[in-house]
Amino acid sequence: MSAKVGDNMKLDERKKKILSSVVEDYIESAEPVGSKTLVEKYHLDYSSATIRNEMKLLEEEGYLEQPHVSAGRIPSTKGYRYYVDNLMKERKLSMVDIDYINNTINGFGDTDAIFEQIADVVSKVLATPTVITKNNTDTVENIKVVKISDKLLLIVLMSKNGTVKDCIAKLTDTVEDTVIDQMTSILNQDLTGTPFSELHLALNNVIKKDLEVFSGAMNDIVNSIRYELSKDLKKLNSGLESILENPDFSDIERVKNFVNMISTQEIIDAALQKSKEDKLSIVIGSENKEVLLNDYTIISLDIERDNKYLGKLSVIGPKRMNYAKTISTLKYIKEKFNTTLTINKDKDDSKGG
């Protein structure tokens, strides 16, 4: 996680209970929390007067904020940080969520297809926009060309980090198996070790060098790979429609600004810089380097396979998000992802054998 601000700040047990209750009630209700609510709903063993006094002290110390005079209080960035680092209890996922995740992430398709499944599942379970940023430094390790029919080829690109990208090439003319083997050899010779971010340029060189020899077949293969790569230019955003049901987005202008912001590569990249060295990162409000994200929280989890970094799964939403459920969901889905990739790898290995 990010630096634990709360570790240097001592709160007695009473303040901890009150702060925890305020955070959890505000997460649930989206309404400022007053002392009466804490007495009636959480059955704290303190009088309303005592709770009011403690809430005032917590506000003075920067853990709570009062949005309006005479209104209840809401957690500040500092309050959320202390709660996440010191007070939050681990939450188990419901069987409904577990069943949904298990049934939806089925492992069909290449690594990108599974990434898309994950983004969709996370956004639906949490009703929060989800972004997957993929490792753009990964390189091509091997290319296989498999003949499906006379005019249909399956192109499989395997990366050094273990991701698999596949696409279908529809041929203009039929080609002999020996020609397919030759093209496969040339593609591996020219493209192995090329970063995926530079693959478009490398493919142009392949076309210039080998198009005359292999005519339209190589062109068909290269175009199919190009099309597959073009889909990677966009981040995998999922669940943007879920914000419309969130009370934090009752203002349509805020919705527009949020959608524009979360869809802008530079903003998300800048926001994720802070979490680069953390496998699980929670960046809250003003802890974000990007000012436009100061009202939001980003919870990110690295996605890895065999200790190789594949990308980052991030949930982006208002500071008033369900931190415990979000973290439990991301961790469970990461385990499911790793299991799915392992099963797929074992299937591929058995086929190869």
N, C-alpha and C positions, 0 to 999 in steps of 0.2 A: 504494500500500500504506500501511499505518499507519506511524507514525514509526519510522525505522530505528534501533532501540536499539543494534544491533550496531556501527554505524559508529563509535561512540566507544570501542569496546573492542578493543584490539589482542591478537590471538592469533597466536602463531608458527605456522609451517606444520605442525609436528608436532601441536600441539593442534588445529588445524583439521582435519587428517586424522582424528584420533581422534574428535573431536566429530561430524564428518560420518558416520563409520562407525557410531558409537553410535546416532545418530538414524535412519539408514537401516535398521540391523538391527532396532531396536526397532519401527519402523513395520511391518516385514515380519513379525516374530516375535511381537510383543506380550509378549516376555519380557525381563526385565532383562539387560543385556549385560555380560559379564565380559571381562577381558583375554585369556583363553584363546580366546574366540570371535573376538576381533579378530585375533589372531595366525593362527589356523587358517583363518578364513573370508575375511579381507580381505588376508592376506599383507603386513601392514604391516612395514616394515623396522626394527622396534624390538623389543626383548626384552619378555617379559611383565612383567618388573619395571619397565621404563621406562614401559610403557603404564599399569600400575597406578598409578604415581606421577603420571603426567600426568592420569589420570582423577580422582585424589584432588584435584589442583590445580583441575581444571575444576569439581569439586563445590564446593570452597571458594570459587571465584569465581562460583558460582551458575548454571553452565551445565548441570550434571548433578545428579541426586538419587539417593539410595540408599534405596529403599523399605523394605528390611529389612537388618538387620545381616548381614553375610557374603553378601548377595546382590549381584548385579551392579548396574549403574546405568542410569537412564533419563533422558531429556532433561527439563529444566525448561522453563517458559515462556520463560525467557531463552535457553535452549539452542536451542529451536525457532526463536525469533525470529532468532538469529544465523545459524542454518542457512538459513532462508528468505531472509534479506537478503544473505547473503554466500557461501554454500557450495552451495546447491541448483543443480543443472544442469537446463537445459531438457530436457523429455522430449517426444518425438514420440509421437503416438497410434498404436496398432497399426492395421493395415488392417482388422482385425475390428471394432474400435470405430468407425473412420471409416465403414465400410460400414453398420454398424448405425445410426449417427447419420443418415447420408444417406438411408437407406431409411425411417427412422421419422418424421423431421421432413419431412413431405410437403407442407406448406403448404396443405392443405385446411382450409376453415373460416375463421372470423374470427380476429382477433388473439388473443382469449382461447383459442380452440381450439389455436392454435400454441403459446401459453404452456403449456398443459396437456401438449402433446407434449414440449416442452422439459423440463419438470419431471420427467416420466416417464423420458425418455431419460437425463438426468443421473443420476438416482437409480439406474438400472439399470447404467449404465456404471461408476459409482463405488461402487455398493453403499452409498450414504450418503444419508440423508434430505435432500431438497431443498425449498426454499421459494421461491416467487416472490411478491414484494410489488409490487403495481402502483401506478402513479402515481395518487393519489386527488385530485390537483388539476386533472386534465385536464378540459376542457370540451367540450360538444357543439358541433360546427361545422356539421353538416348531417344531415338525416334524409331518407331515401328510402323510399317505400312502393311496392313493386312487386307487381302483381297476378299471382299464379301460376295461380289458377283462380277460379271464381265465389265460393267461400267460403274462399279461402286467400290470405293476403298475406305477403310477405317484407318485414320492417322492417329497414332498415340504418341504424345510427347511426355516423356518422364523427366522430372527435374532432379537436381542434385539433392534438394531437401525432401524429396519423396512425394511431391504432388504429381498428379496425373491429369493431363489435359487431352481430351480426344475430340475429333471432329470427323465428319464424313465428307469425302471428296467425290463428287459426281463427274465422271469422265465423259468427255466429248466422244472419244473413240476407245475401243477396247485395246488393251495392252497385254503383252505376254508376261508370264510370271517372271521370266528372267529379266525383263525390263523393270519390273517392279522392284526386284532385288537390287538392280543397279541404282535405281533412283533412291532407294532406302540407304544404300551405302554412301551415295553422294550427299544426301541430306545430313547424315550423321557426320560425315567428314567436314562439311561446311558449317554446321550449326552447333555441334557439341561444344559446350563451354560458353556459349553465347548467353548473356543475361536476357531474360524475357523482355526487359525494358528496351533492348536493342534489337529484338528479333525482326521487327519490321524492316529495318535497314539491311540486316543480313539476308532476309528473304529476297530483297531486290537484287542483291549480288548473285544469289543462286539463279534467279531468273535470267540475268544478263549472261551468266557463264554457261548455263546448261539448257536453256530453252531450245536452242537450235537442235541439240542432240535428241531431246526427248519430246520436242514439239508441244502439243497441247496438254499432255498428261501431267507434266511437271507444273505447268501453269495452273491446272485444275487443283493440284495438291496445294500449291503455294497459296492460291486464293482462298481455299477452305481454311488453311491455317490462319491467314490474315483475318478472315471473318471471325474466327474464334477469338483471336487476340483483341479484336476491336471491342468485344464485349467486356474485356478487362479494363478498358479505359475509364469505365464508370465504377464507382464503389458499389458494393452490394448494400443498398439501403433498403430497409424493410420496415413496414409498420408505421409509416408517416401518417396514415389515416387515423391511427389510434389516438393521436393528440387531440382530435376533435371532440373526444369524449372526456377529456381531462379538464377539470375546472380551472386549471392554471392557464388554459388557452381559450377562455371565453371571448377574448378580444380577437377579432379576425385579423387585425394588423399584426398582432403578436404571432399568430399562426403563420402568416406569410413570411415574416422575418425569420422565424425559426426554420421553416422549410428551406428558404434560400440559404440560410447559414449552414444547415446540416448537409446541404447538397454541394457546398463549395469546398473543393479539395484542399485549398490552402488553409482554410480555417480549421478543418478537422485535423489536417497534418500538424498544424501548429499546436493544437490542443493536445494531441497525443504525444508530443515531444516530451512532456512532463512525465509520462508514464512509460518511457522507453525502457528503463532499467528494471521495471517492476512487472513480474509475471501477473500479479493481480494489483490493479491500481484503482484507487478511488480519488478522483479530483473533484473537489466541491467548490462551487461558486467562485469567489475571488481568488481561489488557488489556481484557477485557469489562467494561463498566460494570455489567452485571447479574451479581450475585454467583452466581446459580444457574447461570451459564454459565462459571464459572471453570475447570471441567475440560474445556471444549470449545473448539473452533476454529470460527470462521465465516469462510468465504471467499466474498466477494460480488463480482459483476460487474454494472455498470450495463448495462441493455438500452436501446438508443437506436435511433432512426430519423431520418435527416436531422438529426442533432445534437439531436434532441428526446428527452428522458428519458421512457421508457415504464414502467420499473420496475426491479427489482433481482432478480437470480438469485443465490440463496445456498445454499451447501452447509454443513450444520451437523453436526458429528460430534466424536468424541474428538480431543484434541490429537494423538493418534497416528494421523494420517491421511496419506495419500500426497499430499503437497503438490504435487509436480511434476506428477503425473498429473491432479490436480484442476484446477490452473491451466490446463494445456494443454487439458483437456476443455472448461472453461468458455469459453476463448478461441475454440476451434474452433466450439463451438455458437453463440456470439455471431455469428461470421461466417456460419454457416449460416442463422441467424435473419434476419440482415440481407438475405442473398441471397433467402431465401424471401419476405420482405415486398416486396422490390423486384420480384420476378417477379409477385407478386399485384397490386401497384400497376400494373405495366405492362399486365397482363391487363384490369384494371378500366378503365384509361385507353383501351385499344383498344376495349373494349365501349362506353364512353361516346362515343367518336368515331364 
